[in-house]
Amino acid sequence: MDVFDLLFGLGGQALQAIFQLGFIPQEKDFLELTDEQYRLFRLKEGECDEKIFIIAPVNPQNVIETDFAELPIVTESQKNALIGAAATIERYCEGEDFHTDEEKLRFAAKHLPDVFSRGSQYEKYSKFTVSKPQKEK
């Protein structure tokens, strides 16, 4: 992932999405829509020239909090961006001894600009926060 894509393209949006999801998606966490689901998708959203996937985490600990009416659906290019962003997070965590995605995301939040973890549960781990100086008593 190049710097331009990270800051302005799908790569940066994918990093933000991973922090919002709260887990690092893998290829097996994406299910392509069935024929019936494609039909319903086209009725609701119109035609799309890409494959469409539902984010369906294999690990039951990676629950996605969502309104039942709004399933986490991504296009193939968005899926590929999420996989690329996951690889970026994994590179940041190389050489460290982490056992869970949560540990990796906390670590990544400390080392990536806070724009990626802002608004997520990992925002509090960011070192890029601005604080007011305390007044002396």
C-alpha positions as CSV (number, residue, x, y, z in Angstrom):
1,M,0.0,0.0,0.0
2,D,1.6,3.3,-1.1
3,V,1.5,6.5,0.9
4,F,-1.0,8.2,-1.4
5,D,-3.5,5.2,-1.1
6,L,-3.0,5.1,2.6
7,L,-3.8,8.8,3.1
8,F,-6.4,9.4,0.3
9,G,-7.6,6.1,-1.2
10,L,-9.3,2.9,-0.2
11,G,-6.3,1.8,1.9
12,G,-6.8,4.5,4.5
13,Q,-10.5,3.9,4.6
14,A,-9.9,0.2,5.0
15,L,-7.6,0.9,8.0
16,Q,-10.3,3.0,9.5
17,A,-12.8,0.2,8.9
18,I,-10.6,-2.4,10.5
19,F,-10.4,-0.3,13.7
20,Q,-14.1,0.2,13.6
21,L,-14.7,-3.6,13.1
22,G,-12.4,-4.4,16.0
23,F,-10.7,-7.3,14.3
24,I,-8.3,-8.0,11.5
25,P,-10.2,-9.6,8.6
26,Q,-8.7,-12.5,6.6
27,E,-9.8,-13.9,3.3
28,K,-12.0,-16.5,5.0
29,D,-14.0,-13.8,6.7
30,F,-15.7,-12.8,3.4
31,L,-18.6,-14.7,1.8
32,E,-19.7,-13.8,-1.7
33,L,-23.4,-13.2,-2.1
34,T,-25.5,-16.1,-3.2
35,D,-27.6,-15.8,-6.5
36,E,-30.6,-14.8,-4.4
37,Q,-28.7,-12.3,-2.4
38,Y,-27.3,-10.8,-5.6
39,R,-30.9,-10.5,-6.9
40,L,-32.0,-8.7,-3.8
41,F,-28.9,-6.5,-3.8
42,R,-29.6,-5.4,-7.4
43,L,-33.2,-4.6,-6.5
44,K,-32.2,-2.4,-3.6
45,E,-28.9,-0.9,-4.8
46,G,-28.9,-1.3,-8.5
47,E,-26.3,-2.9,-10.7
48,C,-22.7,-3.3,-9.6
49,D,-19.8,-4.4,-11.9
50,E,-17.9,-6.1,-9.0
51,K,-18.4,-9.1,-6.9
52,I,-20.2,-8.4,-3.6
53,F,-19.2,-9.9,-0.2
54,I,-20.7,-10.1,3.2
55,I,-18.2,-9.7,6.1
56,A,-18.9,-12.9,8.1
57,P,-16.1,-13.5,10.6
58,V,-15.2,-17.1,11.1
59,N,-14.0,-16.5,14.6
60,P,-17.1,-16.2,16.9
61,Q,-15.2,-13.6,19.0
62,N,-15.2,-11.2,16.1
63,V,-18.8,-10.2,16.3
64,I,-19.9,-7.3,14.1
65,E,-22.3,-5.0,15.9
66,T,-24.8,-4.0,13.2
67,D,-28.4,-3.2,12.7
68,F,-30.0,-6.4,11.3
69,A,-31.3,-4.4,8.3
70,E,-27.8,-3.3,7.4
71,L,-25.5,-6.2,6.8
72,P,-21.7,-5.5,6.4
73,I,-21.5,-5.7,2.6
74,V,-18.4,-4.7,0.6
75,T,-17.4,-4.8,-3.0
76,E,-14.5,-6.8,-4.2
77,S,-12.2,-3.8,-4.4
78,Q,-13.2,-2.8,-0.8
79,K,-12.5,-6.4,0.3
80,N,-9.1,-6.3,-1.4
81,A,-8.4,-3.0,0.4
82,L,-9.4,-4.5,3.7
83,I,-7.0,-7.5,3.1
84,G,-4.2,-5.0,2.2
85,A,-4.9,-2.9,5.3
86,A,-4.8,-6.1,7.4
87,A,-1.4,-6.9,5.9
88,T,-0.2,-3.4,6.8
89,I,-1.3,-3.9,10.4
90,E,0.4,-7.3,10.5
91,R,3.7,-5.7,9.2
92,Y,3.5,-3.1,12.0
93,C,3.2,-6.0,14.5
94,E,6.1,-8.1,13.1
95,G,8.6,-9.2,15.7
96,E,6.1,-8.6,18.6
97,D,4.5,-11.3,20.6
98,F,0.7,-10.8,20.2
99,H,-1.9,-13.5,20.6
100,T,-5.1,-11.6,19.6
101,D,-6.3,-9.1,17.1
102,E,-7.2,-6.8,19.9
103,E,-3.5,-6.7,21.1
104,K,-2.4,-6.0,17.5
105,L,-4.9,-3.2,17.0
106,R,-3.9,-1.5,20.2
107,F,-0.3,-1.7,19.2
108,A,-1.1,-0.4,15.7
109,A,-3.2,2.4,17.1
110,K,-0.1,3.6,19.0
111,H,2.1,3.6,15.9
112,L,-0.2,4.8,13.2
113,P,-1.6,8.4,12.9
114,D,-4.7,8.7,15.1
115,V,-6.9,9.5,12.1
116,F,-7.1,5.7,11.5
117,S,-8.3,4.8,15.0
118,R,-10.3,7.9,15.7
119,G,-13.9,7.1,16.7
120,S,-13.1,3.5,17.4
121,Q,-12.5,1.6,20.7
122,Y,-8.8,1.8,19.9
123,E,-8.6,5.6,19.7
124,K,-7.6,5.8,23.4
125,Y,-4.4,3.9,22.6
126,S,-3.2,6.5,20.1
127,K,-0.1,8.4,21.1
128,F,-0.9,11.2,18.7
129,T,-3.5,12.9,20.9
130,V,-3.3,16.5,21.9
131,S,-3.6,17.3,25.6
132,K,-3.9,20.6,27.4
133,P,-1.2,21.5,29.8
134,Q,-2.3,21.3,33.4
135,K,-2.3,24.4,35.5
136,E,0.0,24.5,38.4
137,K,-1.7,24.8,41.8
